[in-house]
Amino acid sequence: MNSDFSLSLAPFQGITDMVYRNCYKKHFAGIDKYYTPFFCGIQKDHAKNLQTEEIDPRCNDIHTLTPQILSNDATEILRFAEQCQQMGYREINLNLGCPFPRVANKKRGCGLLPYPAKVQGLMDTVFQHIDIAFSVKCRLGYFSPDEIFPLVDIFNTYPISELIVHPRIGKQLYKGNADVERFKHLIPNIKAPLVYNGDIVSIDSFLQIGDAVRPVSAFMLGRGLLANPFLAEQIKGMDGGDKQSRLLAFVAELYEERLCRTGGSPKVLGRMKELWSYLSNAFDDPQAIWRKVRKINDLKEYEATIPIVFRDRKLEV
């Protein structure tokens, strides 16, 4: 397929925060655009949860980062947009894709997709007042993949800067396969720039999906990149160097940065374990690695175990 394409990194709560993003950019290449894990509860101007390093322009590259909000309240979205704009950001993203029941049951994330009238009302108010680019990340629906079709005309009514579609329904969570065929039906019918997201886990899967969804030229990487941090480089043909050493350096620096910024909090162990639930798949015998990492109980044990993993196991990416 044509090599003129862009790659973005999907946001993951608890993993792809500012520390991860900056550390990743230092050690790897290939990602053109990043998204913050979602913000919510922006209940007043200068909300406290926006006064953090996660979104602080001094700690982030505002030219490649798009802040994301999870909300079904136009007033909250506009408040978020205004504060992000004041920080220098040029775009915000609305999360209409989160599939977890505790979110969806409140008609947030993809739980809002079965209610097109509510989506339209939200968009009407937002686009009457917003003064910053506004993109949307969604799924095909929550209960049914047909829920996307009434939304197409709604999305086409507004100047959405980008529509990112993960072709699963919310009830699937991340099970089964992404519905590439149904995504293809959207391509000629969506006016906004379209981004494909889902099941890109290797060069082969990228090539297969990329050929299937032509002329779409923007792709979001998710779990595939968490499991293989070299994936964007490999897709772009820029992979190089000693992978084992590079990955160890990344994991070590990420851990040290998290420790430094939390004052050595034991909570860092949980954050690193969450990453290793994906990263173990980069090695031979990933189940053995994950069993070993999952059983770690304290920071000193973590510090002793990870070098052994890199010594005894080989990368398979």
C-alpha atoms as one frame of an Amber mdcrd trajectory, in Angstrom:
protein
   0.000   0.000   0.000   0.999   3.643  -0.314   3.632   4.580   2.300   2.122
   8.043   2.775   0.211   7.327   5.980   0.149   8.460   9.584   0.162   6.453
  12.801  -1.254   7.466  16.158  -1.184   5.850  19.588  -4.509   5.021  21.214
  -5.018   6.250  24.778  -5.020   3.671  27.586  -6.083   4.649  31.083  -3.308
   3.894  33.541  -0.656   3.231  30.890  -0.161   5.894  28.186   0.105   8.883
  30.464   2.600  11.742  30.116   5.458   9.704  31.592   4.874   6.815  29.197
   4.427   9.047  26.139   7.584  11.074  26.738   9.621   7.993  27.537   8.278
   6.203  24.484   9.155   9.137  22.194  12.695   9.140  23.568  13.308   5.473
  22.790  11.146   4.763  19.729   9.963   6.459  16.556   7.096   6.146  14.080
   4.147   7.594  16.011   2.884  10.882  14.567   0.110  11.685  17.016  -0.761
  10.911  20.629  -3.948  11.188  22.704  -4.242  11.638  26.444  -6.217   9.057
  28.381  -9.648  10.585  28.888 -10.421  13.414  31.274 -13.806  13.696  32.962
 -15.432  15.690  35.739 -14.532  19.118  34.305 -17.143  20.769  36.495 -15.748
  24.292  36.741 -13.336  26.682  35.071  -9.695  25.889  35.808 -10.656  22.405
  36.947  -8.139  20.877  39.324  -7.705  17.732  37.249  -6.411  19.854  34.359
  -3.708  21.367  36.546  -1.439  18.355  36.247   1.659  17.316  34.328  -0.561
  15.024  32.256  -1.714  17.998  30.209   0.737  20.760  31.205   2.285  22.238
  28.009   5.641  22.361  29.792   5.596  18.563  30.055   3.978  17.658  26.720
   4.453  18.311  23.018   1.240  20.193  22.301   1.878  19.888  18.550   1.506
  16.088  18.573  -0.815  15.589  21.567  -4.624  15.773  21.551  -6.407  15.883
  24.918  -9.410  13.544  25.162 -12.597  13.972  27.178 -15.211  11.412  28.212
 -18.522  13.216  28.568 -22.141  13.445  27.394 -22.473  17.048  28.605 -21.894
  19.785  26.024 -21.169  22.394  28.700 -18.443  20.224  30.177 -16.946  19.572
  26.734 -16.886  23.289  25.930 -15.280  24.065  29.281 -12.629  21.429  28.571
 -12.083  22.790  25.052 -11.614  26.340  26.288  -9.109  25.362  28.928  -7.148
  23.194  26.480  -7.138  26.027  23.957  -5.774  28.416  26.572  -2.916  25.965
  27.118  -2.093  26.060  23.407  -3.662  22.814  22.233  -5.171  22.887  18.762
  -7.628  19.992  19.012  -9.624  17.988  21.540 -11.103  14.528  21.107 -14.441
  13.195  22.347 -14.406   9.601  23.568 -17.484   7.816  22.220 -15.683   4.501
  22.261 -15.045   3.420  25.860 -16.875   0.074  26.175 -16.705  -0.617  29.897
 -20.130  -1.035  31.517 -19.481   1.396  34.373 -19.040   4.084  31.689 -21.497
   2.900  29.047 -24.343   2.423  31.527 -24.209   6.172  32.176 -24.606   6.855
  28.440 -21.016   7.900  28.136 -18.368   6.483  25.841 -19.936   4.081  23.362
 -22.940   3.850  25.665 -24.147   7.060  24.000 -24.094   5.605  20.474 -27.568
   3.955  20.646 -29.095   7.419  21.199 -28.566   9.433  18.000 -30.869  12.241
  19.123 -28.684  12.772  22.178 -25.543  12.672  20.037 -27.034  15.267  17.692
 -28.063  17.532  20.553 -24.574  17.304  21.973 -22.959  18.110  18.625 -25.344
  20.999  17.963 -24.387  22.755  21.162 -20.680  22.003  20.913 -20.283  23.221
  17.342 -22.256  26.393  17.984 -19.622  27.522  20.469 -16.359  25.612  20.104
 -13.323  27.460  18.785 -10.855  24.587  18.504 -10.665  21.515  16.279 -12.936
  18.738  17.524 -12.441  15.068  16.702 -14.385  11.967  17.713 -13.319   8.423
  18.578 -16.130   5.861  18.441 -17.127   2.252  17.885 -19.730   0.796  15.535
 -22.209   0.843  18.390 -22.780  -0.474  21.869 -25.446  -3.171  21.402 -25.382
  -3.488  17.604 -22.979  -2.585  14.765 -25.935  -1.014  12.950 -26.012   1.830
  15.483 -23.266   3.602  13.518 -25.484   4.165  10.455 -27.925   6.744  11.921
 -24.855   8.549  13.264 -23.233   8.947   9.845 -25.577  11.760   8.793 -25.086
  13.418  12.184 -21.305  13.268  11.965 -21.454  14.584   8.391 -23.426  17.632
   9.518 -20.512  19.045  11.492 -16.897  19.942  10.671 -15.382  17.097  12.696
 -11.614  17.306  12.334 -11.185  13.522  12.460 -13.364  10.457  13.018 -11.552
   7.489  14.558 -13.544   4.272  14.289 -12.795   1.056  16.143 -14.990  -1.473
  14.299 -16.271  -3.459  17.251 -19.343  -2.946  19.397 -19.107  -2.048  23.058
 -20.572  -5.350  24.247 -17.618  -7.132  22.647 -15.118  -5.169  24.705 -11.961
  -6.376  22.909 -13.136  -9.899  22.089 -13.564 -11.319  18.622 -12.250  -9.644
  15.492 -12.560  -6.060  14.373 -15.207  -5.817  11.637 -13.087  -4.496   8.777
 -15.834  -5.161   6.233 -18.308  -2.946   8.056 -15.654  -0.256   8.388 -15.209
  -0.382   4.607 -18.892   0.492   4.151 -18.310   3.697   6.095 -15.455   4.938
   3.920 -17.462   6.468   1.041 -20.111   7.825   3.396 -18.060   9.753   5.971
 -17.038  13.311   5.131 -14.530  13.781   7.963 -10.980  12.426   7.685 -11.312
   8.800   8.738  -8.925   6.877  10.995  -8.930   3.094  11.335  -8.309   1.551
  14.784  -8.314  -2.126  15.701  -6.318  -5.393  15.518  -3.141  -3.939  13.992
  -0.614  -6.120  15.792   2.058  -6.772  13.148   3.344  -5.607   9.773   1.258
  -8.319   8.096  -1.961  -7.275   9.821  -1.240  -3.640   8.986  -0.707  -4.433
   5.316  -3.812  -6.611   5.148  -6.049  -4.049   6.853  -4.443  -1.112   5.066
  -5.122  -2.671   1.667  -8.699  -3.471   2.681  -9.564   0.063   3.799  -8.006
   2.116   1.013  -7.927   5.089   0.595  -7.875   5.581   4.391  -4.338   6.670
   5.257  -4.463   7.207   9.029  -4.252   4.357  11.514  -4.389   4.183  15.294
  -2.288   1.552  17.046  -3.397   0.215  20.416  -2.724  -3.073  22.163  -0.400
  -4.127  19.338   2.015  -1.320  20.148   1.843  -1.890  23.906   2.848  -5.496
  23.243   5.491  -4.506  20.679   6.855  -0.975  21.105   8.791  -1.391  17.848
   5.591  -1.837  15.828   5.332   1.720  14.451   8.972   1.646  13.400   8.525
  -1.725  11.768   5.451  -0.572   9.851   7.339   2.476   8.606  10.454   0.484
   7.710  12.653   2.345  10.195  13.318  -0.438  12.695  16.939  -0.752  13.792
  19.406  -1.368  16.578  19.662  -3.975  19.302  16.020  -4.472  20.270  16.757
  -6.294  23.497  18.933  -3.427  24.777  16.575  -0.723  23.527  13.527  -2.273
  25.158  15.349  -2.830  28.448  16.469   0.819  28.444  12.883   1.952  27.815
  11.387  -0.219  30.542  14.095   0.815  33.027  13.706   4.529  32.340   9.914
   4.333  32.472  10.108   2.633  35.861  12.618   5.152  37.233  10.574   8.102
  35.982   7.435   6.741  37.601   9.299   6.198  40.865  10.772   9.701  40.757
   7.454  11.419  40.069   5.587   9.496  42.770   8.238   9.709  45.474   8.811
   5.963  45.284   5.155   5.023  45.706   4.407   1.267  45.715   1.578   2.071
  43.287   4.237   2.168  40.566   4.340  -1.624  40.736   0.702  -1.843  39.647
   1.332   0.534  36.750   4.298  -1.498  35.538   2.422  -4.791  35.904  -0.378
  -3.413  33.752   2.124  -2.614  31.019   3.763  -6.032  31.344   0.394  -7.737
  30.822   0.855  -6.566  27.228   4.642  -6.373  26.947   5.184  -9.996  27.945
   3.853 -10.883  24.482   7.000  -9.443  22.896   9.033 -12.373  24.266   9.155
 -16.100  23.770   6.962 -17.902  26.324   4.905 -14.810  27.254   2.679 -16.748
  29.649   5.662 -17.749  31.776   6.867 -14.148  31.892   3.440 -12.825  32.824
   3.044 -15.430  35.588   6.403 -14.361  36.991   5.672 -10.619  36.808   2.114
 -10.973  38.110   3.374 -12.627  41.307   5.787  -9.792  42.160   4.799  -8.247
  45.496   7.130  -5.274  46.003   9.403  -2.852  44.188  12.663  -4.562  45.131
  11.363  -7.859  43.771  10.382  -6.088  40.550  13.836  -4.537  40.245  15.433
  -7.965  40.661  13.072  -9.817  38.318  12.982  -7.672  35.184  16.721  -7.892
  34.343  16.395 -11.673  34.621  13.505 -11.639  32.140  15.665  -9.773  29.626
  18.630 -12.069  30.326  16.766 -15.356  30.019  14.120 -14.609  27.379  14.427
 -13.555  23.743  12.315 -11.013  21.956  10.120 -12.355  19.191   9.050  -9.058
  17.616
